Amino acid sequence: MTFSLLARCPETGAFGMVISSSSPAVAARCAHARAGVGVAATQNITDPTLGPKLLDLMEAGASAAEAMAAVVAQAAHVEYRQLLCVDAQGRFASHSGAKTLGVWALAEGEGAIAGGNLLADEGVPAAMLAGFAAAKGSFGDRLVAGLQAGAAAGGEAGPVHSAGLLVVDRESWPVAWLRADWSEAATPIEEVARAWQVYQPQMAAYIQRAKDPEWAPSYGVPGDE
């Protein structure tokens, strides 16, 4: 009941992912990323602890494949889990347990991987990667385009109600963490896309004001909450 795309930006080394689901607050439970380390998705009857475990192993020097193998070997109920990750070299790995729900599929690209379960069509992950690769603009723009392409290819078998965009770069915190945790109108992907359009022009300023609060007023950045 989820489809996602994870990637490393070859120009900046940033990591990001986009995700959507019929379940509420999918990004809060399934999206994990760490600056300079990698990005991980924990989906299909989610165990949120597995994302940090994948990132810890990659931070300790394991490749994406090595981290995935270690987590799969040790995790309980791994047959219910669908896991994806990308490491600091853009290498990727995945696991889809025997009890992954419905139609599920994976697609791999350069420094990127997409996957999903309970899909309307097994071509959804490939469509996400194609949308991501073809898109112009910033890393975040391309991630959003990938998510939109997945939805256009059919997305989940049922209506989606939540979505998210997570990006980490050089800071210890996410530079973008945009979520639509529940949308009755089944438009969470477009809600996240609109939020990104608003946030992207201000993103650098919010990063800078975190480092130097005295700098911000001269740039007329909206008030911080």
C-alpha positions in Angstrom: 0.0 0.0 0.0 3.0 2.3 -0.7 5.1 3.5 -3.5 8.4 5.3 -3.0 11.5 6.6 -4.8 14.9 7.0 -3.1 18.0 8.7 -4.7 21.4 10.3 -4.2 22.0 13.6 -6.1 25.2 13.1 -8.0 25.9 16.9 -8.1 25.5 17.7 -4.5 25.6 14.4 -2.6 22.2 15.1 -1.1 19.9 12.2 -0.4 16.1 12.3 -0.8 13.0 10.3 -1.1 9.4 10.7 -2.0 6.6 8.4 -0.9 2.8 8.0 -0.9 0.3 5.6 0.5 -3.4 5.0 1.3 -2.3 4.8 5.0 -2.1 7.9 7.1 1.3 9.7 7.8 3.3 7.3 5.6 6.4 9.5 5.5 6.5 9.7 9.3 6.9 6.0 9.6 8.6 5.0 6.4 11.1 7.7 5.3 14.6 7.8 6.8 17.7 9.7 5.7 21.0 10.9 7.1 23.3 13.5 5.6 26.4 12.0 4.2 25.2 8.5 4.8 22.2 7.5 2.8 18.4 7.1 2.6 16.2 4.2 3.5 12.5 3.3 3.2 10.7 0.8 5.5 7.4 -0.1 4.0 4.7 -2.8 3.7 3.5 -3.6 7.2 6.1 -1.1 8.4 8.7 -1.6 11.1 10.1 2.0 11.5 13.1 0.7 13.5 14.7 -0.8 10.4 15.4 2.5 8.6 17.7 3.8 11.3 19.4 0.3 11.5 20.2 0.5 7.8 21.6 4.0 8.2 23.6 3.1 11.2 25.3 0.2 9.3 26.0 2.4 6.3 27.4 5.1 8.5 29.7 2.5 10.0 31.0 1.7 6.5 28.7 -1.0 5.1 27.6 -0.7 1.5 23.9 -0.6 0.8 23.9 -4.3 0.0 25.9 -5.2 3.1 23.6 -3.2 5.3 20.5 -4.7 3.8 21.8 -8.2 4.2 22.7 -7.6 7.8 19.3 -6.2 8.7 17.4 -8.9 6.8 19.4 -11.6 8.6 18.6 -10.1 12.0 15.2 -8.5 11.8 12.1 -10.2 13.2 9.2 -10.8 10.8 11.3 -9.8 7.8 9.0 -11.7 5.5 6.4 -8.9 6.0 8.9 -6.0 5.2 9.7 -4.2 2.0 13.0 -2.3 2.4 15.0 0.0 0.1 18.2 1.9 0.6 20.8 4.0 -1.2 24.3 4.6 0.2 26.9 7.4 0.0 28.3 6.0 -3.3 24.8 5.8 -4.9 24.7 2.1 -4.6 21.3 0.6 -3.7 19.7 -2.5 -2.2 16.3 -3.8 -1.5 14.3 -6.6 0.2 10.7 -7.6 -0.5 9.6 -10.4 1.9 7.4 -13.3 0.9 4.4 -11.6 2.5 4.8 -8.3 0.6 1.2 -7.2 -0.2 -0.5 -7.4 -3.6 1.2 -6.5 -6.8 4.7 -5.4 -5.9 7.7 -4.3 -8.0 11.1 -2.6 -7.9 13.0 -0.6 -10.4 16.7 0.5 -10.3 18.4 3.4 -11.9 21.6 5.4 -11.6 21.9 6.2 -7.9 18.2 5.6 -7.4 15.7 2.9 -6.6 11.9 2.8 -6.6 9.5 0.3 -5.2 6.0 -0.4 -4.1 3.4 -2.8 -2.9 -0.3 -3.2 -3.4 0.3 -1.4 -6.7 -2.2 -0.7 -9.4 0.4 -1.8 -12.0 3.8 -3.4 -11.7 5.2 -0.7 -13.9 4.8 2.1 -11.3 8.3 2.0 -9.9 9.8 2.1 -13.4 7.6 5.0 -14.2 8.8 6.8 -11.1 12.4 6.4 -12.1 11.7 7.5 -15.7 9.9 10.6 -14.4 12.8 11.4 -12.0 15.4 10.9 -14.7 13.6 13.0 -17.3 12.7 15.9 -15.0 14.5 19.3 -15.1 15.3 21.5 -12.2 16.6 20.9 -8.7 16.9 17.5 -6.9 13.7 18.2 -5.1 11.9 19.0 -8.3 13.0 15.7 -9.8 11.9 13.8 -6.8 8.5 15.3 -6.9 8.3 14.6 -10.6 9.1 11.0 -9.9 6.3 10.7 -7.4 3.8 12.4 -9.8 4.9 10.0 -12.5 4.2 7.0 -10.3 0.8 8.3 -9.5 0.1 8.9 -13.2 1.1 5.3 -13.9 -1.5 4.1 -11.5 0.1 4.4 -8.1 -1.5 2.3 -5.4 -4.4 0.0 -6.2 -6.6 2.2 -4.0 -6.8 6.0 -3.4 -3.8 7.5 -1.7 -4.2 9.7 1.4 -0.7 10.6 2.5 2.6 11.6 0.9 6.0 13.1 1.8 9.2 14.5 0.5 12.4 14.2 2.6 15.8 15.7 1.6 19.0 15.8 3.6 22.2 17.6 2.4 25.1 18.9 4.4 23.3 19.7 7.6 22.5 17.3 10.4 18.8 18.1 10.0 16.5 17.6 6.9 16.7 20.6 4.6 13.2 19.6 3.4 10.7 17.5 5.2 7.3 18.1 3.7 4.3 15.9 4.4 0.6 15.6 3.8 -0.3 13.2 6.5 -4.0 12.8 5.6 -6.0 14.0 2.6 -9.6 13.1 2.3 -9.6 14.4 -1.2 -6.9 11.9 -2.2 -4.6 14.7 -3.4 -1.7 14.4 -1.0 0.9 14.2 -3.8 -0.2 17.5 -5.2 -0.3 19.0 -1.7 3.3 18.0 -1.2 4.2 19.3 -4.7 2.6 22.7 -3.9 4.3 22.8 -0.6 7.6 22.2 -2.3 7.0 25.0 -4.8 6.4 27.4 -1.9 9.3 26.1 0.3 12.1 25.6 -2.3 12.7 29.4 -3.0 13.1 29.9 0.8 15.0 26.7 1.7 18.5 28.2 1.5 17.5 31.1 3.7 16.1 28.9 6.3 19.3 26.9 6.4 21.3 30.1 6.7 19.2 31.5 9.5 19.7 28.4 11.5 23.4 29.0 11.4 23.4 32.8 11.7 20.1 34.3 13.0 21.4 37.8 12.6 21.7 37.3 8.9 18.1 36.5 8.2 16.2 39.9 8.5 18.2 41.6 5.8 16.9 39.0 3.3 13.2 39.5 4.2 12.6 35.9 5.0 9.2 35.2 6.5 9.0 34.7 10.2 10.3 31.4 11.6 8.1 29.1 13.6 
